[in-house]
Amino acid sequence: MTALSAQQRVNALAKLLGGSKITDAVLANAKEMLDAAA
């Protein structure tokens, strides 16, 4: 198991939220969610 970078965390959450189609809006939403949780 390896730790994820901040960008990798955003991408992983975006994939969960948006499925196979990751748009700019999905990425922004994922980043906002991670920022709010921090």
DOVORO-320067 format. One record per residue (C-alpha): residue number from 0; residue in three letters; chain; x, y, z. Coordinates in steps of 0.25 Angstrom, whole numbers, plus 2048, in hexadecimal, padded with zeros to 3 digits. Example, Ala and Ser with C-alpha at 12.3 -4.5 7.8 and 13.67 -1.06 7.14 Angstrom:
residues 2
+------+------+-------+-----+-----+-----+
| milo | keke | pavex |   u |   v |   w |
+------+------+-------+-----+-----+-----+
|    0 |  ALA |     A | 831 | 7EE | 81F |
|    1 |  SER |     A | 837 | 7FC | 81D |
+------+------+-------+-----+-----+-----+
END
This chain:
residues 38
+------+------+-------+-----+-----+-----+
| milo | keke | pavex |   u |   v |   w |
+------+------+-------+-----+-----+-----+
|    0 |  MET |     A | 800 | 800 | 800 |
|    1 |  THR |     A | 805 | 80E | 7FD |
|    2 |  ALA |     A | 801 | 81C | 801 |
|    3 |  LEU |     A | 7FA | 824 | 7F6 |
|    4 |  SER |     A | 7FE | 832 | 7F2 |
|    5 |  ALA |     A | 7F4 | 83D | 7F3 |
|    6 |  GLN |     A | 7F2 | 83C | 7E4 |
|    7 |  GLN |     A | 7F0 | 82D | 7E4 |
|    8 |  ARG |     A | 7E6 | 82F | 7F0 |
|    9 |  VAL |     A | 7DE | 838 | 7E7 |
|   10 |  ASN |     A | 7DF | 82F | 7DB |
|   11 |  ALA |     A | 7DB | 823 | 7E3 |
|   12 |  LEU |     A | 7CE | 82A | 7E9 |
|   13 |  ALA |     A | 7CB | 830 | 7DC |
|   14 |  LYS |     A | 7CB | 822 | 7D6 |
|   15 |  LEU |     A | 7C1 | 81D | 7E1 |
|   16 |  LEU |     A | 7B8 | 829 | 7DE |
|   17 |  GLY |     A | 7B8 | 82A | 7CF |
|   18 |  GLY |     A | 7BB | 81B | 7CB |
|   19 |  SER |     A | 7C3 | 81A | 7BE |
|   20 |  LYS |     A | 7C0 | 828 | 7B9 |
|   21 |  ILE |     A | 7C8 | 832 | 7C2 |
|   22 |  THR |     A | 7C5 | 840 | 7BE |
|   23 |  ASP |     A | 7CA | 84D | 7C4 |
|   24 |  ALA |     A | 7BE | 84F | 7CC |
|   25 |  VAL |     A | 7BF | 841 | 7D2 |
|   26 |  LEU |     A | 7CE | 844 | 7D5 |
|   27 |  ALA |     A | 7CA | 852 | 7DB |
|   28 |  ASN |     A | 7BF | 84B | 7E4 |
|   29 |  ALA |     A | 7C9 | 840 | 7E9 |
|   30 |  LYS |     A | 7D3 | 84B | 7ED |
|   31 |  GLU |     A | 7C8 | 853 | 7F4 |
|   32 |  MET |     A | 7C4 | 847 | 7FC |
|   33 |  LEU |     A | 7D2 | 843 | 800 |
|   34 |  ASP |     A | 7D5 | 852 | 804 |
|   35 |  ALA |     A | 7C8 | 852 | 80C |
|   36 |  ALA |     A | 7CC | 845 | 813 |
|   37 |  ALA |     A | 7DA | 84A | 817 |
+------+------+-------+-----+-----+-----+
END
